[in-house]
Amino acid sequence: WSRTVIVRKSDRRVTLAYSNRTASGVAFLDDLERLEREGANFRLVAILTSPKAGEPWCRETGRIDRAFLERLLPGNEGAVWYAVGPDAFVGAMDALLREVGVPSGSVRTETFAGY
């Protein structure tokens, strides 16, 4: 979905908060960085939760928590927020988005297992 919005030069802004454990586990990073460079309406906020020592990484580290989301909120009023991933992650993100004031009608979720 995000790629379609960006490639078609939609007016809709997309911010992808993309969390992974380690840099070696980040799928599609090159593609996402290219989309960020090419699409003025796309922002990639990649974050590692358990970076390995010596593994190159120049983006954020930590977890998607309340403080992290509060940094993304300004300028995104009225946005639709998507939480996608394993059940536990999606449930936590759904609750956290509501905690920081995102209306329930603005949150979409999708879960998948085996990751």
C-alpha positions in Angstrom: 0.0 0.0 0.0 2.7 2.5 1.0 4.6 1.9 -2.2 1.5 2.5 -4.3 0.9 5.8 -2.6 4.5 6.9 -3.0 5.0 5.7 -6.6 1.8 7.3 -7.7 2.8 10.6 -6.1 -0.3 10.7 -3.9 -0.8 13.8 -1.8 -1.2 11.4 1.2 1.8 11.5 3.5 3.2 8.2 4.8 5.4 7.7 7.8 6.6 4.2 8.3 7.8 3.4 11.8 9.7 0.2 11.0 10.9 -1.8 14.0 13.4 -4.8 13.8 15.6 -6.5 16.3 18.9 -6.3 14.4 20.2 -4.6 11.2 20.6 -8.0 9.5 16.9 -8.6 10.1 15.7 -5.5 8.3 13.9 -6.6 5.1 13.6 -4.2 2.2 15.7 -1.5 3.8 17.4 -0.5 0.5 14.0 -0.3 -1.2 12.5 1.8 1.7 15.4 4.2 1.8 15.1 4.6 -2.0 11.4 5.4 -1.7 12.2 7.9 1.0 14.7 9.7 -1.2 12.3 9.6 -4.2 9.0 10.4 -2.4 8.6 13.7 -0.7 5.5 12.3 1.0 7.3 9.3 2.5 9.3 9.2 5.7 11.0 6.1 7.0 11.7 5.9 10.8 13.6 2.7 11.1 14.4 1.5 14.7 16.4 -1.5 16.1 15.4 -3.0 19.4 18.5 -5.2 19.9 21.3 -3.9 17.7 24.4 -6.2 17.5 27.8 -4.7 18.4 29.7 -3.8 15.3 26.7 -4.0 13.0 26.5 -0.8 11.0 23.4 1.3 11.8 22.9 5.0 11.6 19.2 5.2 12.4 17.3 5.0 15.7 17.6 2.3 18.4 15.2 1.4 21.2 11.6 0.5 21.2 8.4 2.0 19.8 7.1 3.5 23.0 5.0 6.4 24.1 7.9 8.9 23.8 8.7 7.6 20.3 5.1 8.0 19.1 4.7 11.4 20.7 7.6 12.5 18.5 5.7 11.3 15.4 2.3 12.8 16.3 2.9 16.5 15.5 1.9 17.1 11.9 0.1 13.8 11.7 -3.3 14.9 13.1 -6.1 13.1 11.3 -3.7 10.4 10.0 -4.6 6.7 9.7 -2.2 4.6 11.7 -1.4 1.0 10.8 0.0 -1.6 13.2 1.2 -4.7 11.4 3.2 -7.7 12.8 3.0 -10.5 15.4 -0.1 -10.5 17.6 1.7 -9.3 20.8 3.3 -6.4 18.9 0.1 -5.3 17.2 -1.9 -5.5 20.4 0.7 -3.3 22.2 0.9 -0.8 19.4 -2.9 -0.6 19.2 -3.1 0.1 23.0 -0.2 2.6 22.8 -1.7 4.6 19.9 -4.9 5.0 21.9 -3.0 6.0 25.0 -1.3 8.8 23.1 -4.7 10.0 21.8 -5.1 8.5 18.4 -8.9 7.9 17.9 -9.9 4.2 17.6 -11.3 4.9 14.2 -7.9 6.0 13.0 -6.1 2.7 13.8 -5.9 -0.3 11.5 -4.3 -3.5 12.5 -3.1 -6.7 10.8 -1.4 -9.6 12.5 0.7 -12.4 11.1 2.4 -15.3 12.8 5.7 -17.0 12.4 8.0 -13.9 12.5 
